[in-house]
Every structure is written in C-alpha cells, then in structure tokens.
Amino acid sequence: MASILRQIVAGPRQKHPEAGLDLCYVTDKIIATSGPSSTFPQRAYRNPTDALVKFLDYKHDTNWAIWEFRAEGTGYPDSEVYGRIKHYPWPDHHPPPFALVPNIVASMREWLKGTDTNPGRVVVVHCKAGKGRSGTAACSYLISEEGWTVEDALFRFTTRRMRSGFGAGVSIPSQLRWVRYVDRWTKHQKLYVERQIEVVEIQIWGLRDGVKVAVEGYVDEGRTIKSFHTFNRFERVNVDGKQQDSTPLDSPNISASSPSLPISDSQFRSEETQRTASGGLEAAGSAVIFHPAQPIVLPTNDIRINLERRNKATYGWTMVTSVAHVWFNAFFEGQGPENHGIAATDGVFEIAWDAMDGIKGSARKGTRALDRLAVVWRVADTVGNGKPELPQIITEPKEGEPVPESKAADWKSAEHSNLAAISQDLGLRTATPVSPNVSKASSRRGSGTSPPHSEKHHSLGVKARGPSREEFVSHGGAGEGHPTVTAAEQDLGIPEVKSPEPIDDSEGSTKIKDVGLGNVASVVGEMQKPWREGKSDSKLGQNKESSKDHVPGQLLKEDER
C-alpha cells in the first residue's frame, strides 16, 4: 500500500529501478531525490529517510552527502543522515536568492573535487519534490563547475528526472531565468554585487479590475518572502483613453533587457478583449502607473512582483480569480556581469502576462489580470538611517577555503508550513478590512480617485522608460532591439528613440584591476556618487531628471517623456 502511495505522489518523476525510491542519477556524481521524511503519515507516501540512507550506504558507503533547499524544513533531523548535510533553504516554487548560488556550487565542488576527497563521492540534492529547486541547484553546478551549457544542463536534468512526455524538470519561468543568470555569472569572473534596490514605480498595460499588486523580496537569508508594499487606489495614476499598442517583448522566460536571447516580434500581442470563464467577452483593461507614496526599498537585488485578482463575493468572502508573480534580479538586469561587476544603477524590467509564473510552480494563473507590466527600479541611495550603504561584493569561495552555510529551518515544520507567500491559489478567501482599498487600486469604476486629465494623448504616458524618464529600455547590447516609434506616434511629434552611448567600461575595468577585488565596493560607490548627488551620469542612461521628484498621481507632460 505504501509503495502505491509513493508512486502516486511521485507522479511524473522517474523512480530508481533498483531502489524503488523517488530518485535519479542526474550524472554519476549528482543524485536528485524528493524530500525524505521520518514522521508519519508522510513517510507512507514519501521516501522514508531510513530507506534512502540504506540505499546510499549500500551504493556509496560513506561517500555521499546531502544538499537540501527546503525553507519549510527537511522533515528529518540531521542526525539521521550522519550529519552529512548542507542547508541552503529557500521557499518552494521560487528561484534562490542569488547570493546563495556561489556558496551552493562551491560547497558541492569542495565535496566532489577537494584536495582530500575520494573520487567516488556523490552529491544528493533534494527539496520537496526534487524538481524545481533541486534542478535549479543541480543545473547551476553543472554550468558553473563542469562547463555545461544551459541547454545541455536543463535537458539532462529533464531526461533523467522526468518520465517521458511529462514536461520539463525545471519549468518555472523565474527559475529558468536564474539558471541563465548563473550562466552569465560563470562567464564573467563569477562576481556578484548585492545592492539595495528601490522600486520607483510599476507601469501596467491592460490592467483588469480588482488586481492587487505587491512588491516582495527575500529576508532571513532567503528563508522568507516578505511583502514590502501593496499598492492602494491612492497610489494609482489611471491613464484614460484607448489602449496603446505595446512594443514587442523578448523571450517569455527572460526580461526585455537580457542580452542572451534574440527578440521575437510575435511573442506579445496586446488583447482588446478576453473570453471569460462564462463564455462572455471582457473588455481590455486600462493603462496604469502605480507610484508609491513612500519609497519601496528592498534589501537585495532579488525582486518579486506578486499579482492577485479578486472579485467581490458576499457575506465577507472574496473570490480569487487570478494569481501570478515574477522574480528578477537587478544586478543582472543592469548588465553587471558584462561590466566587471559595475551594474547600471537604474533600469526597467518588462514582462508579458503569459510569461509570468503561475500557481505553485504551474502554468495555471486563472483569468487574465493584465497584458504587460514594466518595473522601474534604481539603486537605493539611502538606507534606514539616511546614510548611503556600499554594495556587498560576493564571490565564489576558492578551492580549499571554508564555504558559508545557511541556517537550517526547523525540520519538524516540513509538512505543516503554510507560508502565505507560497500558498496562493484560486477560490474563495475571507475578505479583510483593507481588501476594498487594495482591490480598488485597479478598479476603473466608481473610485473617483484618479485625477482628471486634459491631455489629448495621455495614454502615451505609460511606456517603458528608465527611472529618469528616458525613452529607452535596453533589449540587449547598446544599439540593439530598442523600441521603435509607430507611425501614429510620429504624427504626434514623438521623436525616434535613439540608442544611448554604450557604456565605456575600460575605466571601470582598469580601476578594478588597480585596486583589487576587495575594493570593488568602493569603486562602485564612487561611480554612484554623482547619481546620489542628483547629477547626471552620461554613462548610465543620460538622465534628464530624477524619478524621485515625480509626484504620484501626476502624468508626465509630453516634453518630459
């Protein structure tokens, strides 16, 4: 009976033919398995910890160790695996805080390739299902330490972990984006610079009614996702009028500013109507700017935009009809690896609705909540006490150096965790006192909070631009893939968007070589001084005016766009 339950829970994942357990050999050195459990009733339908240990002892003697990634807890004490376990936890269905990646791959390398290691050693990776988080970590190791390409690593993990015809091993768009980040990190000195990031505003095309928009990020070494701000109706600037045509976006799995994949003109279509579940047609949404009343500052480059659409039900209930989110990293979107760790201090991340992450790692998101969104971000110039903070330089530990490890979550909480950030789903929810104010942030009816606008063509105000209002969003290297002006916009006198001057990284590169890696933070801080003092830096976007002077609820005039 227990074996039947395990087979049902394993579902599309491969079982090891000899062990009868939910595990596979990704390579001769890497084993991926679902999270084992030592408690009832979980051990009845998951890999029992003692059975997994017995198999590993039989096959590999003492030459195995576990890397676990469960922020919800492992489900067994470290002592049951002889203490041979490394903890790097983060929440289910999400990419890792990128600051963890160098330590994860370095610790695996030291176990497998260290000077005093046995050539027969293996790494055992697991999360809950042994799929998304485990696959992200395994592919990151193969890319950064074994020289595999992104495509080869993802293909290998899928073919070894999944049954034929049951989808990809790593399938969540944000996790795939992170694997590509790892590839860029590997190709450019394995240098990562952690910075505090301010979300200046969020621009949305085709926003439907009742959508909650929240800005979230990692805290507690990545074990917890914290909501830093949820927009309300008073922070909304509604751009009335006819929906404007949207410029094409890049590949659904990467941002518009990523240089790694070519642009496709056919991957985004702004929808005028959408067929509802009842068979009727829903009018396309409005173009909206969400500008926070107070600065939204996240402690790391990792940023999550979380969406939830609600329809009012009755008797204190509300119906959730859409759930979606997306993660991106401002260091990589600012081309940090390609510029010797000196990433742009501002930028814009764009993504279409169909390219966002769905519910609990699936592609299911419910009804359409919007067509496209753009996040305008910049490096935060101050922190809590008002003083600037220098970036934190993170490099991969060298061979033979100690590798930091994260704090483990409580192993007993594995099957009882109900974190709000990872338990979103469709269906009825209890309404809260703040629900009306939050849901009306995207309502086009009856709020009366959007200021009147007299500009004839004010819908053109919602377009991808930098935090200083420059009409440029990088789609690749300098001069490549910039949005073009339509014939209608030319009739309105809007000039063609010019490519900015390419960043001359020779000076920054020389500085880094002269001062050494340990002082890169000081170099980056010096380069950010003019921006912090409100002065323009022609190398970083040719700013006209700082976005922090933008007044919430006030549209930009035509000559300011």
C-alpha positions, 0 to 999 in steps of 0.5 A, a space after each residue: 500500500 505504501 509503495 502505491 502511495 509513493 508512486 502516486 505522489 511521485 507522479 511524473 518523476 522517474 523512480 530508481 529501478 533498483 531502489 524503488 525510491 523517488 530518485 535519479 542519477 542526474 550524472 554519476 556524481 549528482 543524485 536528485 531525490 524528493 524530500 525524505 521524511 521520518 514522521 508519519 503519515 508522510 513517510 507512507 507516501 514519501 521516501 522514508 529517510 531510513 530507506 534512502 540512507 540504506 540505499 546510499 550506504 549500500 551504493 556509496 558507503 560513506 561517500 555521499 552527502 546531502 544538499 537540501 533547499 527546503 525553507 519549510 524544513 527537511 522533515 528529518 533531523 540531521 542526525 539521521 543522515 550522519 550529519 552529512 548535510 548542507 542547508 541552503 533553504 529557500 521557499 518552494 516554487 521560487 528561484 534562490 536568492 542569488 547570493 546563495 548560488 556561489 556558496 551552493 556550487 562551491 560547497 558541492 565542488 569542495 565535496 566532489 573535487 577537494 584536495 582530500 576527497 575520494 573520487 567516488 563521492 556523490 552529491 544528493 540534492 533534494 527539496 520537496 519534490 526534487 524538481 524545481 529547486 533541486 534542478 535549479 541547484 543541480 543545473 547551476 553546478 553543472 554550468 558553473 563547475 563542469 562547463 555545461 551549457 544551459 541547454 545541455 544542463 536543463 535537458 539532462 536534468 529533464 531526461 533523467 528526472 522526468 518520465 517521458 512526455 511529462 514536461 520539463 524538470 525545471 519549468 518555472 519561468 523565474 527559475 529558468 531565468 536564474 539558471 541563465 543568470 548563473 550562466 552569465 555569472 560563470 562567464 564573467 569572473 563569477 562576481 556578484 554585487 548585492 545592492 539595495 534596490 528601490 522600486 520607483 514605480 510599476 507601469 501596467 498595460 491592460 490592467 483588469 479590475 480588482 488586481 492587487 499588486 505587491 512588491 516582495 523580496 527575500 529576508 532571513 537569508 532567503 528563508 522568507 518572502 516578505 511583502 514590502 508594499 501593496 499598492 492602494 487606489 491612492 497610489 494609482 495614476 489611471 491613464 484614460 483613453 484607448 489602449 496603446 499598442 505595446 512594443 514587442 517583448 523578448 523571450 517569455 522566460 527572460 526580461 526585455 533587457 537580457 542580452 542572451 536571447 534574440 527578440 521575437 516580434 510575435 511573442 506579445 500581442 496586446 488583447 482588446 478583449 478576453 473570453 471569460 470563464 462564462 463564455 462572455 467577452 471582457 473588455 481590455 483593461 486600462 493603462 496604469 502607473 502605480 507610484 508609491 507614496 513612500 519609497 519601496 526599498 528592498 534589501 537585495 537585488 532579488 525582486 518579486 512582483 506578486 499579482 492577485 485578482 479578486 472579485 467581490 463575493 458576499 457575506 465577507 468572502 472574496 473570490 480569487 480569480 487570478 494569481 501570478 508573480 515574477 522574480 528578477 534580479 537587478 544586478 543582472 538586469 543592469 548588465 553587471 556581469 558584462 561590466 566587471 561587476 559595475 551594474 547600471 544603477 537604474 533600469 526597467 524590467 518588462 514582462 508579458 502576462 503569459 510569461 509570468 509564473 503561475 500557481 505553485 510552480 504551474 502554468 495555471 494563473 486563472 483569468 487574465 489580470 493584465 497584458 504587460 507590466 514594466 518595473 522601474 527600479 534604481 539603486 537605493 541611495 539611502 538606507 534606514 538611517 539616511 546614510 548611503 550603504 556600499 554594495 556587498 561584493 560576493 564571490 565564489 569561495 576558492 578551492 580549499 577555503 571554508 564555504 558559508 552555510 545557511 541556517 537550517 529551518 526547523 525540520 519538524 515544520 516540513 509538512 505543516 508550513 503554510 507560508 502565505 507567500 507560497 500558498 496562493 491559489 484560486 477560490 474563495 478567501 475571507 475578505 479583510 478590512 483593507 481588501 476594498 482599498 487594495 482591490 480598488 487600486 485597479 478598479 476603473 469604476 466608481 473610485 473617483 480617485 484618479 485625477 482628471 486629465 486634459 491631455 489629448 494623448 495621455 495614454 502615451 504616458 505609460 511606456 517603458 522608460 528608465 527611472 529618469 524618464 528616458 525613452 529607452 529600455 535596453 533589449 540587449 547590447 547598446 544599439 540593439 532591439 530598442 523600441 521603435 516609434 509607430 507611425 501614429 506616434 510620429 504624427 504626434 511629434 514623438 521623436 525616434 528613440 535613439 540608442 544611448 552611448 554604450 557604456 565605456 567600461 575600460 575605466 571601470 575595468 582598469 580601476 578594478 584591476 588597480 585596486 583589487 577585488 576587495 575594493 570593488 565596493 568602493 569603486 562602485 560607490 564612487 561611480 554612484 556618487 554623482 547619481 546620489 548627488 542628483 547629477 547626471 551620469 552620461 554613462 548610465 542612461 543620460 538622465 534628464 531628471 530624477 524619478 524621485 521628484 515625480 509626484 504620484 498621481 501626476 502624468 508626465 507632460 509630453 516634453 518630459 517623456 
